[in-house]
């Protein structure tokens, strides 16, 4: 794709719209409600979200519009900064309403400046190996999208998969009703099939996997929603009109957003619209919908064993072993078709053939009230992150990392005191108005009730060990007085 030339309407850059929500239950324990899979490094050194930002960036693309939850806003901003990309906007959804309201919100947002702008709606948690091939597919789709069609990208199936929906292509012979310039009319959508139906669809040669990626002009989607889901426009438009900027984000109005119907873009619009077309793509794609899909996308040895982190295999076959903590050594012996994923607070061991059932483990843990069902071991905050190392009666030990230039809120606690020991970098510490620098191997005591703040004035991350003691150690025992992230 080439840079848009000034005044050349046919070469206007495409606006990526990245959907960045989800609960991530099928890739537990690495993916959880508080830190879903798109932010994790599942198949490389970058997260899936970062890989999506890179794939849909550079020549031919405008800055992306990202839709995410408020809890993820600083993770999104931090991960985009790490790959050197600035968003056009980060729209914060007050609560999940599936993909149709999110897609319409993005289209209305962009249409304020340019109703004819082309939008590429894409999940941010997919893997596409052939970036150049995918960009070529987008180029093939552009003329149809500019002409008012909605173009989706169908993935050439490599096997009979029951975890994906399918696209049924219209029969054609190269005439105007058939395939032309790599674009095929869409006959219909097929929901996730059973194994026998999936095999028949693949054998028939007229079905592709539905990747849930769409290219369209902003006004095309707005018109399609008006025709096929007219109830969506008023609340979504109101959520934008009443929304407010918040630091570098835009918060959609919660009350208006609650009036939207929770519905997928496929069901609300695509399955009803008559102007859809398909661009087939065979460049290697996966939605990483379960651990078996992660295994398939991972580097494997001659025995089909994929290892990650501190993991070892002895006489194993077709097995995935992952350790997500340097201190945890995962060793498999004589395993066949097994998924084993070890986190600091939980371990998953499953038959690879039951990978889709990992969500049942999350449901069981939720029923037990286990924190591991939802909470990630590292609690990510706008200033950095912390993790609990040891917890006991009336005490807790945490490791805390603060980004360069970042600061925690000025706060106090009703039920606990704290000891801070700096192990990397330098901390600027405020305790009841007294400010001092605390360097490596030095410590400071925060009495119960004292107003205090921690800052990192340096250019490298600052790490400290925090020892909490008291009758109650919950994260809700925080009274904030000042906060640069508007959390007071």
N, C-alpha and C positions, 0 to 999 in steps of 0.2 A: 504494500500500500504506500502511496506517495503522500508527501506533505500537501496540504491544501494550498493552492495558489490563490492570492488575493482576488476576490471577485469571481472565482471559479466555483459556481454553485454545485457542479457535479462532483467536485472533489472536497466538499466540506467534510471536516473530520467527524468521525463517528463518536458519539458519546457513550462510553461503557456505563452500564447501570449494574452495579454489583450487589447482589442480594446476600446479606451477611448476618442472617439470624440462625435459628434452628437450635435444637436441644442436644443433638449428638448422641442419642442413646445407643445406636447400633455399633459404635466404636468405643463403648465404655471398656476399660476405665480411663483411657487416654482422653477421650472426648466426654465432656459432661455439660450439664446445663449452664454452669458458671463459666465454662471455657470450652466451647464446642470445637469440632474438628478443624474448621477452617483456619484456626489460629495455631494449629499444631504442625510440627515438622514430621509429616507421615512418610513422605517419599523422598526427601532431600533436605538440604540445609536451610531452605526457606519454608515458611508455612504455605499452606494451600492458598490462603488469601493473598499473600505476597506474590506467589507465582501467578495468580490470576491478574493482579495489578500489572505485573511485568508483561504478561502475554497480551494484554489489551492496552498497551501503552506505546508511546513512541510515534513515529510518522504515521499519519492517517487517523490518529485517535486524539480526541480531546481529553481533558482531565476527567476522571470518572466521577459519577454520582454514586455514593454508597448509601444503602439503606441498612440500618442495624438497630439493635436495641440500645437503650441508654446505658445499660451495664457494660456494654462492649465498646463504648465510644472512644475511650482513651487507648484501648488495645488497638483499635482500627487506626487511630491517628499515629500511634507509636510505630506500628508495623509498616505503615505507608512511609513514614519518615525514614525508617531503616533502609528502604529500597529507593529512597530519593524521589518519591512521587507526591505531588500535592493534589488533593481532591478538589473537584469543582464544588462539591457540597457533600456533607455527611448528614443525612436526614435521620433523625431519631424517632423510631416508632414507639409510642407509649406502651404498646403491647402487641404481640404477634397476631396478625390477621391474615396469614398465608400470603401468597404471591400476587394476587390480583390487586388489592389495594396498594401494595408497595409499587407495583409496576405503574399503576395509574398516577400515583403521587409523583413518581419520577418524570413521567410524561408531561404532567401539568407543570412541574417545576421548570423543565427545559423549555416547554412551549411558551413560557412567558417572554422569552427572548427570541425564540425561533421555532415556530410550529412545524417547520419542515425539517428540523434537525433529525438526523438518524440516530436511533438509540439501539444499542446492543444489550439486551437484557440477559444476564447470565448469573448462575449461582457462583459463589466464590469458593466452593469446596470441591471442585472437580479437578481431575488431572487430564491434560491434553499434551501428549508428548511432542507432536509435530506442530510446533507453533507456526512455522512458515506455511505449512499446508492448511492450517486453520485460517490464517489470514487470507490465503488464496481463496478459500471457500467464502469468506466474508466479501471479498471482491466480486465473486460470482453472484452473490446475493444482492449486492448494492443496487443494480438497476431495477430489480423487481421491487425492492423496498422504496426506492425513490418514486416508483410509479404507483405507489399506494397499496402494495401488497404487504402482508406479514409473512416473513420468511423464517422458517425454523430449520434447524440443522439436524439431520438424521444420521445416526452412526451406523455404519455397516456392521451388522452383528457378527461376532466371531464364534458364538455358540448359542445354544438355546437357553436364554436367561429368563428366569421367572421374577427377578427383582426389578425389572425395568418395564415401563410402558413401551408400546410400539407405535410407529407411524405407518399407516397403510398408504402406499403410493397408488396414484391413479394409473390405469393401464394407458399405454401410449406407444406411438410408433415414430416419434420424432416430429409429429405434426403440431399444430398450435395447441392441441389438447394433451399432448404428451410431453416428453422431455425436450427441453430446448435450452442450449447454453448452460448445461449442468443444473438446471432448475426443473423440478418435477412437481406437478400439481399434487396436492394432498387430498386423498380420498377420505381419510378418517383416522381417528385415534383408537387404539386398542389398550384397554387397561391391563395391568400386570396379569399375565396368563398363568395357567398351570403348566406343568412340565410338558405334557403331551401337546397342548396348544402351542407352546413356545417352539417346540421342535417343528411343528407343521408350518408356523409362520416363517421360520428361518429357511426351511426347505423350499418354500414357495418363491422366495427371491423378491417379493414385493413389499417387504416390511423392513423397517429400520428401527433401531432403538431411539426412543425419545429422550434427547439430552436436556430438554427444557431451556434451550437457548434460542432467542428470537431477535430478529432484526426488523425494525419498522420505523417509520416516521412518527414523531410525537403525536401529530394530529391524527394519524391513522389509528393509533391505539385509543386515543380519546374518543374518536368517532365510533370505534368498535365497541368500547365500553358503553357508550350512549345507546347503541343499538341492541346489545345483547345482555348488558348488566347495568341498566339505567339507575338502579338504586345505589350504585357505588359512587357516582360522581358528586352528589351533594355533600356527603360527609367527608370525602377525601379532599375536595376543594376547600371545604370549611376548615379542615385540619391544617391545610397550608396557609390559608388566609389568616387564621388566628394563631398560627405558630409563631415562635419567637427564637431569635438567635440566642445561643448560649455558648460563650467563648467562641471556639471555631466550629460549632455545630449549629444545626437548626432543629429545634424541638417541634414536632407536629403537636397540635393541640390535643390534649388527652380526651377531653369531653367529646369533641367532634369525632375523633378517631374511634372511640368506643361505639359510635353509631355505624361503623362500617361492618359489612358482612365478612366473616372469615371464609375465604374461598380462593382456590387456586386460579391462576390465570388460564390454565388449560380448560378447566371446567366453566369458568365464567365467560370466557371469550373465545378461545381458540377452537374448541369443539363445536362452536356455533357459527363462527365466521366463514364466509364463502370465498375469501380472498387470500387463502393461505397457500404457500408453496414450500417445497422442501429442497434444500441443498444437501446431497449426500456427502458424508465425510468419512474417510477410512483411515485417518491418521493416528489412531490410538487414543481412546477416551475411556475414562472411568469416573463414576461418581463416588468411588470409594465408599460404597454403601454398607460394607461390612468388612470384617477382618480378612475374609477370604479374598476380597477384592484388593485389599492392601497387600496381601501375600502375592497376588498375581502381578502387582505393579512394582514389587520389590526385587532387588538383585538376589538371585538364588544360585546355589551351587548345583553340581551335577545331580544331586539327590533331591533337588527341589526344596532345599532348606534355606530360609531367609532369616538372617540374624541382624539384630539391631542393638546397639549399646553393649553392656556387659553380659553378653549371652554366648553360650557355647552349645554345640550339638555333638553327640556321640551316637553313631549308627541310627540317625533319624531320617525320615523320608517325608517329603511334601508337608513341611512343618514351618510355622512362623514362631520364632522366639524373640521377644523384645524385653529389654530391661530399660526402664525410663529413669533409673537412678544409678549413679556410679557406684554406690555402696552395695547394690544388690546384684549378685552374680546369679544368673539364670542358666541352669544346665539341664539339657534334655538328653535322656538316654533311651534309645530304642523306641522313639515316638513315631507314630504314623498318622498323618492327617490331623495334626493337633495345632491349635492356636494357644499360645501362652504369652501373656502380657503382664509384666510386673511393674507396679507403681509403688511409691513409698508407702502408700496407705491401703493398697488393695492389689489383688492378683486375680487375673482371669485365666482359666484353663477350659478350653472347649474343643469339641470335635469340629473340625473344619466344615463338615457338612451341616452343622447347626449354627453357623455364623450369624444367620439372620435372627436367631433367637436370643442374641445377647441382650436385646431390649427386655426380655423376661427377667434377667438378672437385675436390671435397673428397677423394674416394677417391684420385685421382691424386696430389694433393699429399701425402697421408698416405704413399703408397707411396714418394714421393721423400724423405720425412723432413722436409718443409718445415714450419716452425713455424706458418706462416699457416693451415694446415689446421685447427688447433685453437685456438691462442692469439690473443686479442684484442690489438690494439695498446696499449690502456690496460689495465693490470693493476690490477683493483679489489681493494682491501684494506679491512679494517674501519675503518681510520683515514682512508681517502681513496683515492688512486690514483697510479700513476706510469706514464710512457711513456718508451720509449727514443728519443732524438733522433738520436744518432750513435753508431755502434759501429765500432771498429777494433782492430788488434792492440794488446793490453794496455791499452785504454782504452774507456770507455763514458760517454756523457753522457745524463742523464735529467732530465725535468721531473717534480717531485713535488708533489702537492697534499695538504695535511693539513687535515681538517675542524676547525672550532672546538672546542676542548676535547679533541681527540683526541691520542693519543700512540703512537709506534712502540715496539716492545719495546726493553728494555735488551739490547744485543747486541754482538757483536764479529765480526771477519772474520779468517780465516787467510791469505788470499791477496791482499787488496786494501786500499788506503787510499782515502780519499774527501775531496773538497773540496766544501763546501756554500756556495752563494751565495744569500741570500734576495732574492727579487725582489718579493714581495708579503707584507705582514703582518710578524709578529714570531715568531721561533722561540725556544723555550726549549731550550737544548742542554746535554746532560750529556756530558762526556768524562773518563773515569777519575775520577769523583767530583766534578769541578769543574763547577759549573752557571753558565751565563750566558745573557743575552738577546742575540739576534742580530737586528738590524732590517734593513730594506730597504737594499740596496747594501752590506751587510756580509757577511763570509764567515768560515768556520771550517774548520780542517783536522782530519781524523780519522785519526790514524796507524794503520797496520796493527796489529791486535791490541788496540787500545784499546776499552774498554767504553764504549759511547756510546748516547745516546737523543736523539730529536727529539720535541718537543711543540709544540702550538699553544695558547698560553694566551689567545689573543684571541677575539673574537666574529665574526671574518670568516675565510674560508679563508686559509691560509698557503701560498705557493708558493715553491719554491726550485729551483735548478739544481744537480744533483749530478754531479760529475766523478769517475769511478772510475778508478783506475790499478792495475794488478797483473797477475800471471800468470794468474789465473782470476777471471772476473767473473760466474759463475753465481749464481742466486738461492738455491741450496742452500748457499752459503758464508756461512751465518748461524748463529751460536751464540747462542741466546736464554737470558737469565738471569731476566728478569722480563717478564711480558706481561699487560696488562689484559684481553686477549681469550682468555686460557687456551690459548695456542699453545706454551707451553714444554714 
